[in-house]
Structure formats: C-alpha cells, structure tokens
C-alpha cells in the first residue's frame, strides 16, 4: 500500500496542494502575531483568544443571542468587525499603553492574562457550547477540478484559501505601500527615532491592534466553519508558533512563506513519513521543523539578524 502511494505522483501533488491551502490559513493566524510584534516587540499570546472571541461573537449574532434578533451572515460579520476593531483598540489603550515603558517580559505576561480574560469574557457573553458556523461554502469536492486534473480538493478548502490569500495580500500591500505602513516600518526599526520625526507611536499601536482584530475575525470565520466554533480555536496560537519561528517574528513576507512551508510539509509528512512512525505526526512535525530552523538560523528564514553591541 505504501509503495502504491509513493509511486502515484498525482496523489503526492494533491497532498501538497491541500497542505498549501491549509498553510495560507496558518499564515493568516500568524500574521496577527507578526504585525503586533513588528510594531511593538510584543508576542501577543492572546491572538488565539481573539480568534475564538470573534468566531463566538459572529455565530452568536447569527443565532440571535443578542436581544433575540437573528442577523444574516453579512450583517453579523459587519457588526463583529466593528466589535473586534473596538476590542483591539481598547486592549491597546487600557492594557498595553499603561505598560509602555515596562520590560518586554511584563508586556508578554500581560498578554497571557489578556488571553485568559478574553476566553472567560467570551464564555460569559456567549456560553461554552460548541457551535456550528455555516458560511454557505460547500464541503464537497470541486468536480470540475477533479475531472480536469484528477486532483480532489474540496470547494471549502479552495474558497477559504482564496479569502485568506486576498486578505494577506491586501494587508501586505497596505503595510508596504501606504503612509501607515511606512510608519509601521519606522516604528519597528526604532521607536525613539520614529517618535522624534513626528510619527505617533500610540496611534500606530492602536491601528495595528485594530488590524489584529480584523485578522482574528477572518481567521475565526474560516477556522470556525472548518472545525466548529469551540474553545479549542484559541489553541491556534500554538499552531501559528512554528510559522513565526520559521518565517521570522518580524517579517510579514516570512510569515506567509513559512505558513505555506508548514502546511505543505505537515501534510506530506503525515501521509508519506507518518506510517513509519505509527502515524499521527502531523501535529508535532511543524515543531520539529521549527527546531531545525532555530538551530540553523535563530532569527528565522526571513527575520532580521540582531546585532547587539556591548
């Protein structure tokens, strides 16, 4: 059976493409971490909880949990978008801004506390039951693709990857071509120098945290529809960690490429290498890959090398 799998190049292509599609969604989750780290040097441990909060809010609005009024998907998504932007900006203003001159470890611990607060707040508002989120995207295979190429991929995989890819591309262009993006790069290079030329540091932080809320909403919609809206969605933070390590915490492009690497490699390893280890290596293989990258290039494949003078 294993020999037949290895001799079938079409099946290998199908496995890799499926992994790449998942990798785009990993990149989406990791992008929220990378943006905040790039702007402030903070690893936002609560980003996974943001994803959970966004997904729970969206599905609860659709089900009529707010004032008993059921909202259509697009309206519920718009309301959730506003909520996530406001929540992200409130977190920056009330939690992180008062700690702006503290050490990074204190800021990191603050995001850990924020993670548990966000999870508990979501449970208090919307309950802890597993909810089903239907985006109207069918799970069935795309027959046209199968007939044309012989590769079987679900419509949901393709559409979800396309949505995630468009958002990632849009954010990349926004932060590379716009004034806000240039200001973000200046802030990430040197906070004090950026402030000395008139760049409002706190304004940039607020924008970045608001964008992190938007990313959390899209990630929550896609992963919630795929896995169900449940509290395990907050563990996506752990899934994004190998992506950040491999790509580099401060590189937007690196996170995108690393997401594709992680997605494709974990699927390939599960199907073609997993049988030799008893299977079920998909969950831990990305961490092995990340460890190898750390040993060779500690800043990640695209991260900037840090030189400290003492």
C-alpha positions as CSV (number, residue, x, y, z in Angstrom):
1,X,0.0,0.0,0.0
2,X,2.9,2.4,0.9
3,X,4.6,1.6,-2.4
4,X,1.5,2.5,-4.3
5,X,1.3,5.9,-2.6
6,X,4.9,6.7,-3.3
7,X,4.5,5.7,-7.0
8,X,1.5,8.0,-7.5
9,X,2.7,11.5,-8.3
10,X,-0.8,12.8,-8.8
11,X,-1.7,11.8,-5.2
12,X,1.5,13.5,-4.0
13,X,0.6,16.7,-5.7
14,X,-2.9,16.5,-4.2
15,X,-1.4,16.1,-0.7
16,X,1.0,19.1,-1.2
17,X,-1.6,21.4,-2.7
18,X,-4.0,20.6,0.2
19,X,-1.3,21.4,2.6
20,X,-0.5,24.7,0.8
21,X,-4.2,25.7,1.1
22,X,-4.1,25.0,4.9
23,X,-0.8,26.8,5.1
24,X,-2.4,30.0,3.8
25,X,-4.8,29.9,6.7
26,X,-1.9,29.3,9.1
27,X,-0.3,32.4,7.7
28,X,-3.4,34.3,8.4
29,X,-3.4,33.4,12.0
30,X,0.4,34.1,12.3
31,X,0.1,37.4,10.6
32,X,-1.8,38.8,13.6
33,X,1.2,37.9,15.8
34,X,3.7,39.3,13.4
35,X,2.1,42.7,12.9
36,X,1.9,43.3,16.7
37,X,5.5,42.0,17.2
38,X,6.8,44.1,14.4
39,X,5.2,47.3,15.7
40,X,5.9,46.9,19.4
41,X,8.2,43.9,20.0
42,X,5.4,42.1,21.9
43,X,4.4,38.5,21.4
44,X,0.6,38.7,21.7
45,X,-0.2,35.4,23.4
46,X,-3.9,36.4,23.3
47,X,-4.2,36.3,19.5
48,X,-5.7,32.8,19.6
49,X,-8.3,34.0,22.1
50,X,-9.1,36.9,19.8
51,X,-9.9,34.3,17.1
52,X,-12.1,32.4,19.4
53,X,-13.9,35.6,20.6
54,X,-14.5,36.7,17.0
55,X,-15.9,33.4,16.0
56,X,-18.2,33.1,19.0
57,X,-19.5,36.6,18.6
58,X,-20.2,36.0,14.9
59,X,-22.1,32.7,15.3
60,X,-24.0,34.0,18.4
61,X,-25.2,37.1,16.4
62,X,-26.3,34.8,13.6
63,X,-28.2,32.6,16.1
64,X,-29.9,35.6,17.7
65,X,-28.1,35.5,21.1
66,X,-28.2,39.4,21.2
67,X,-31.7,40.7,22.0
68,X,-33.2,37.6,20.3
69,X,-32.7,39.1,16.9
70,X,-31.1,36.7,14.3
71,X,-28.8,38.6,11.9
72,X,-27.9,37.5,8.4
73,X,-24.3,36.4,7.9
74,X,-23.0,39.6,6.2
75,X,-24.6,41.9,8.8
76,X,-23.4,39.7,11.6
77,X,-19.9,39.8,10.1
78,X,-20.1,43.6,9.8
79,X,-21.2,44.0,13.5
80,X,-18.5,41.6,14.6
81,X,-15.9,43.5,12.6
82,X,-16.8,46.7,14.5
83,X,-16.7,44.8,17.8
84,X,-13.2,43.3,17.1
85,X,-11.8,46.7,16.0
86,X,-13.1,48.4,19.1
87,X,-11.9,45.5,21.3
88,X,-8.4,45.5,19.8
89,X,-8.1,49.3,20.2
90,X,-9.4,49.0,23.8
91,X,-6.8,46.4,24.7
92,X,-4.1,48.7,23.4
93,X,-5.4,51.7,25.3
94,X,-6.3,50.1,28.6
95,X,-3.9,47.2,28.9
96,X,-0.7,47.9,27.0
97,X,-0.4,51.6,26.8
98,X,0.0,51.9,30.6
99,X,2.8,49.4,30.4
100,X,4.7,51.1,27.5
101,X,7.9,51.7,29.4
102,X,8.0,48.3,31.1
103,X,10.2,45.3,30.1
104,X,9.0,43.0,27.3
105,X,8.6,40.1,29.7
106,X,6.0,42.2,31.6
107,X,4.2,43.0,28.4
108,X,4.2,39.3,27.4
109,X,2.8,38.3,30.8
110,X,0.1,41.0,30.3
111,X,-0.9,39.3,27.0
112,X,-1.1,35.9,28.8
113,X,-3.5,37.4,31.3
114,X,-5.4,39.0,28.4
115,X,-5.7,35.6,26.8
116,X,-7.5,34.1,29.8
117,X,-9.6,37.2,30.3
118,X,-10.8,37.1,26.7
119,X,-11.6,33.4,26.8
120,X,-13.6,34.0,30.0
121,X,-15.3,37.1,28.7
122,X,-16.4,35.2,25.6
123,X,-17.7,32.3,27.6
124,X,-19.6,34.8,29.9
125,X,-21.2,36.5,26.9
126,X,-22.0,33.6,24.6
127,X,-21.7,30.4,26.6
128,X,-19.3,27.5,26.2
129,X,-21.2,25.2,23.9
130,X,-19.8,24.1,20.6
131,X,-21.5,26.0,17.8
132,X,-21.7,25.2,14.1
133,X,-20.8,28.1,11.7
134,X,-22.2,27.8,8.2
135,X,-20.7,30.2,5.7
136,X,-22.6,28.8,2.8
137,X,-19.4,27.3,1.3
138,X,-20.0,23.6,0.4
139,X,-17.6,20.9,1.7
140,X,-18.0,18.7,-1.4
141,X,-15.1,18.2,-3.8
142,X,-14.8,20.5,-6.8
143,X,-15.9,18.2,-9.6
144,X,-14.5,20.5,-12.4
145,X,-11.0,20.3,-10.9
146,X,-11.2,16.6,-10.4
147,X,-12.3,15.9,-13.9
148,X,-9.8,18.2,-15.4
149,X,-6.7,17.3,-13.4
150,X,-7.6,14.2,-11.3
151,X,-6.9,16.1,-8.1
152,X,-9.6,16.1,-5.5
153,X,-9.9,19.2,-3.4
154,X,-12.9,20.5,-1.5
155,X,-14.6,23.7,-2.5
156,X,-14.3,24.9,1.0
157,X,-10.5,24.5,1.0
158,X,-10.2,26.5,-2.2
159,X,-12.5,29.3,-1.2
160,X,-11.1,29.6,2.3
161,X,-7.6,29.7,1.0
162,X,-8.6,32.3,-1.6
163,X,-10.3,34.5,1.1
164,X,-7.2,34.2,3.4
165,X,-4.9,34.9,0.5
166,X,-6.7,38.0,-0.6
167,X,-6.6,39.4,3.0
168,X,-2.9,38.5,3.4
169,X,-2.1,40.2,0.1
170,X,-4.2,43.2,0.9
171,X,-2.5,43.7,4.3
172,X,0.9,43.2,2.8
173,X,0.2,45.9,0.2
174,X,-1.3,48.2,2.9
175,X,1.7,48.0,5.1
176,X,4.2,48.2,2.3
177,X,2.7,50.9,0.2
178,X,0.7,53.3,2.5
179,X,1.8,56.0,4.8
180,X,0.7,53.9,7.8
181,X,2.7,51.0,6.6
182,X,5.8,53.1,6.2
183,X,5.2,54.5,9.7
184,X,4.9,50.9,11.0
185,X,8.3,50.0,9.5
186,X,9.8,53.1,11.0
187,X,8.4,52.2,14.5
188,X,9.6,48.6,14.2
189,X,13.1,49.8,13.4
190,X,13.5,52.3,16.2
191,X,10.6,53.6,18.4
192,X,12.5,56.6,19.6
193,X,13.7,57.7,16.2
194,X,10.2,57.3,14.8
195,X,8.8,59.5,17.6
196,X,11.5,62.1,17.0
197,X,10.3,62.7,13.4
198,X,6.7,63.0,14.4
199,X,5.3,59.5,14.0
200,X,2.7,59.0,16.7
201,X,3.7,55.7,18.3
202,X,0.5,55.2,20.2
203,X,-1.6,55.8,17.0
204,X,0.4,53.2,15.2
205,X,-0.1,50.7,18.0
206,X,-3.8,51.3,18.0
207,X,-4.0,50.7,14.2
208,X,-2.1,47.5,14.5
209,X,-4.2,46.1,17.3
210,X,-7.3,47.1,15.3
211,X,-6.0,45.2,12.3
212,X,-5.2,42.2,14.6
213,X,-8.9,42.2,15.5
214,X,-9.9,42.2,11.8
215,X,-7.5,39.3,11.1
216,X,-8.9,37.4,14.1
217,X,-12.4,37.8,12.7
218,X,-11.5,36.3,9.3
219,X,-9.4,33.6,10.9
220,X,-12.3,32.8,13.3
221,X,-14.8,32.6,10.4
222,X,-12.7,30.2,8.3
223,X,-11.4,28.0,11.1
224,X,-14.7,28.1,12.9
225,X,-16.5,26.9,9.8
226,X,-13.9,24.2,9.3
227,X,-13.5,22.9,12.9
228,X,-16.6,24.2,14.6
229,X,-16.7,27.2,17.0
230,X,-15.3,25.8,20.2
231,X,-12.7,26.8,22.8
232,X,-10.0,24.7,21.1
233,X,-9.9,27.5,18.5
234,X,-7.8,29.5,20.9
235,X,-5.1,26.9,20.5
236,X,-4.4,28.2,17.0
237,X,-1.9,30.4,18.8
238,X,0.2,27.2,19.3
239,X,-0.3,26.2,15.7
240,X,1.0,29.6,14.5
241,X,4.1,29.4,16.6
242,X,6.2,27.2,14.2
243,X,5.1,29.5,11.4
244,X,6.5,32.5,13.3
245,X,9.7,30.7,14.2
246,X,10.4,29.5,10.7
247,X,9.5,32.8,8.9
248,X,10.8,35.2,11.5
249,X,8.8,37.1,14.1
250,X,9.4,40.5,12.4
251,X,8.8,39.5,8.7
252,X,5.4,39.7,7.1
253,X,6.6,38.0,3.9
254,X,8.4,35.4,6.0
255,X,5.2,34.5,7.9
256,X,3.4,34.0,4.6
257,X,6.1,31.8,3.1
258,X,6.5,29.9,6.4
259,X,2.8,29.2,6.6
260,X,3.0,27.5,3.1
261,X,6.0,25.5,4.2
262,X,4.4,24.3,7.4
263,X,1.1,23.5,5.7
264,X,2.7,21.5,2.8
265,X,5.3,19.8,5.0
266,X,3.0,18.6,7.7
267,X,0.6,17.0,5.2
268,X,3.4,15.5,3.2
269,X,5.0,14.1,6.4
270,X,1.7,12.7,7.7
271,X,1.0,10.8,4.5
272,X,4.4,9.7,3.4
273,X,6.5,9.6,6.6
274,X,3.9,9.1,9.3
275,X,3.3,5.4,8.5
276,X,6.9,4.6,9.6
277,X,6.3,6.3,13.0
278,X,2.9,4.8,13.6
279,X,1.0,7.8,12.1
280,X,-0.3,11.0,13.7
281,X,2.9,13.0,13.2
282,X,1.0,16.0,11.6
283,X,0.6,17.8,14.9
284,X,4.2,17.7,16.1
285,X,6.2,17.7,12.8
286,X,6.0,21.5,12.4
287,X,7.7,21.9,15.8
288,X,10.5,19.6,14.7
289,X,10.9,21.6,11.5
290,X,10.9,24.9,13.6
291,X,13.5,23.5,15.9
292,X,15.8,22.7,13.0
293,X,15.4,26.2,11.6
294,X,16.2,27.6,15.1
295,X,19.4,25.7,15.2
296,X,20.5,26.9,11.8
297,X,19.1,30.4,11.7
298,X,17.7,31.6,15.1
299,X,16.0,34.7,13.6
300,X,14.0,32.6,11.1
301,X,14.4,32.3,7.4
302,X,13.4,35.9,6.8
303,X,14.0,37.5,10.2
304,X,16.5,40.3,10.6
305,X,19.7,39.4,12.2
306,X,20.0,41.2,15.6
307,X,23.4,42.6,16.4
308,X,23.9,43.8,20.0
309,X,26.9,45.9,20.9
310,X,28.1,45.8,24.5
